[in-house]
Structure formats: C-alpha cells, structure tokens
Amino acid sequence: MAISTDYDAPRHPAGDLAEDSLEELTARRATAQSPLVDVDESDSGFELPGAELPDEELTVPVVPMRGDEFRCSSCFLVHHRSQLAREKNGAPICRECD
C-alpha cells in the first residue's frame, strides 16, 4: 500500500529555522550578493552591428500587394487569398489568426 504524502508539512524542521537570527540571515544575504560594478558606458568597447559602415545606405524594394493577396487585420501580414479564413466586420482574417 502506498504511503500518503503531506504536501502542506514544512520542508525543514522548526528547530532549524529558529536557530538562525535575523542578523545571521542579513549577513548571509550580504555576502551572497555580488559587488556592484560601475561601468562607464563610453569606454565599454561595445559596438553595434553595422556601425562600421556609416556611409552605406540600405535599400529594400517595396513590392505592391497583388490582386490575389490580402492583409490580415489581426497580424497585418500579407497572405495569399487561399489563406483567408473569414471576414470580421468587413476586415479579412487569415487562417493563422482565426
């Protein structure tokens, strides 16, 4: 026969918790924390990707929406008409958002 487990019972005996004073717990917490480090942001050496090309201009061709496509009113992505699930208040909803 299986032994039942009391999940509401404390995990530590009451005597272990009573022995620790507030000062000991505070001291233990202070030693466990890592010291704060003052970091100067201007000297961090961190560079953003693409920052080495300041004169480059990125261009992306914009293709207009075709006649057999629609823009979902929920996710705002352009889908083919075959992905149209329904229209809610006249606004198209794709199958992924339905």
QUINORWO-V397092 format. One record per residue. N is the residue number from 1. PHI is phi in whole degrees, 0 to 359 (NA if undefined). PSI is psi in whole degrees, 0 to 359 (none if undefined). NEAR is the number of other C-alpha atoms within 10 Angstrom. Layout:
# QUINORWO-V397092
n->N phi->PHI psi->PSI near->NEAR
n->N phi->PHI psi->PSI near->NEAR
This chain:
# QUINORWO-V397092
n->1 phi->NA psi->140 near->3
n->2 phi->282 psi->146 near->4
n->3 phi->271 psi->132 near->5
n->4 phi->281 psi->149 near->6
n->5 phi->248 psi->131 near->7
n->6 phi->267 psi->102 near->7
n->7 phi->284 psi->346 near->7
n->8 phi->275 psi->350 near->6
n->9 phi->289 psi->145 near->8
n->10 phi->297 psi->146 near->8
n->11 phi->282 psi->331 near->7
n->12 phi->249 psi->145 near->8
n->13 phi->299 psi->149 near->9
n->14 phi->298 psi->331 near->9
n->15 phi->294 psi->327 near->8
n->16 phi->293 psi->320 near->8
n->17 phi->286 psi->329 near->9
n->18 phi->287 psi->337 near->8
n->19 phi->286 psi->332 near->9
n->20 phi->279 psi->123 near->10
n->21 phi->272 psi->168 near->10
n->22 phi->297 psi->323 near->9
n->23 phi->294 psi->320 near->9
n->24 phi->294 psi->318 near->11
n->25 phi->294 psi->320 near->10
n->26 phi->294 psi->318 near->11
n->27 phi->294 psi->320 near->11
n->28 phi->296 psi->320 near->11
n->29 phi->293 psi->320 near->10
n->30 phi->294 psi->322 near->11
n->31 phi->283 psi->336 near->9
n->32 phi->282 psi->335 near->9
n->33 phi->282 psi->144 near->8
n->34 phi->282 psi->150 near->7
n->35 phi->291 psi->149 near->8
n->36 phi->285 psi->141 near->6
n->37 phi->244 psi->129 near->6
n->38 phi->272 psi->115 near->6
n->39 phi->251 psi->126 near->8
n->40 phi->274 psi->118 near->7
n->41 phi->294 psi->332 near->8
n->42 phi->285 psi->341 near->7
n->43 phi->244 psi->28 near->7
n->44 phi->279 psi->337 near->8
n->45 phi->80 psi->8 near->6
n->46 phi->271 psi->128 near->8
n->47 phi->241 psi->140 near->8
n->48 phi->284 psi->144 near->6
n->49 phi->297 psi->135 near->7
n->50 phi->88 psi->356 near->8
n->51 phi->288 psi->341 near->9
n->52 phi->281 psi->356 near->9
n->53 phi->240 psi->70 near->8
n->54 phi->288 psi->336 near->7
n->55 phi->269 psi->352 near->7
n->56 phi->280 psi->139 near->9
n->57 phi->244 psi->123 near->6
n->58 phi->271 psi->129 near->5
n->59 phi->234 psi->142 near->6
n->60 phi->232 psi->127 near->5
n->61 phi->290 psi->134 near->5
n->62 phi->262 psi->122 near->6
n->63 phi->258 psi->125 near->6
n->64 phi->293 psi->154 near->6
n->65 phi->293 psi->136 near->12
n->66 phi->279 psi->170 near->10
n->67 phi->292 psi->334 near->8
n->68 phi->262 psi->20 near->9
n->69 phi->240 psi->161 near->14
n->70 phi->216 psi->159 near->21
n->71 phi->255 psi->123 near->18
n->72 phi->293 psi->134 near->21
n->73 phi->279 psi->355 near->16
n->74 phi->260 psi->308 near->13
n->75 phi->260 psi->350 near->11
n->76 phi->64 psi->22 near->12
n->77 phi->266 psi->152 near->10
n->78 phi->270 psi->127 near->15
n->79 phi->235 psi->163 near->18
n->80 phi->285 psi->153 near->14
n->81 phi->304 psi->335 near->14
n->82 phi->291 psi->344 near->11
n->83 phi->268 psi->1 near->15
n->84 phi->288 psi->121 near->19
n->85 phi->267 psi->311 near->15
n->86 phi->195 psi->176 near->13
n->87 phi->239 psi->131 near->13
n->88 phi->246 psi->115 near->9
n->89 phi->55 psi->38 near->6
n->90 phi->83 psi->359 near->8
n->91 phi->256 psi->132 near->12
n->92 phi->288 psi->143 near->18
n->93 phi->235 psi->131 near->22
n->94 phi->280 psi->169 near->24
n->95 phi->293 psi->328 near->13
n->96 phi->291 psi->327 near->11
n->97 phi->270 psi->346 near->11
n->98 phi->287 psi->none near->10
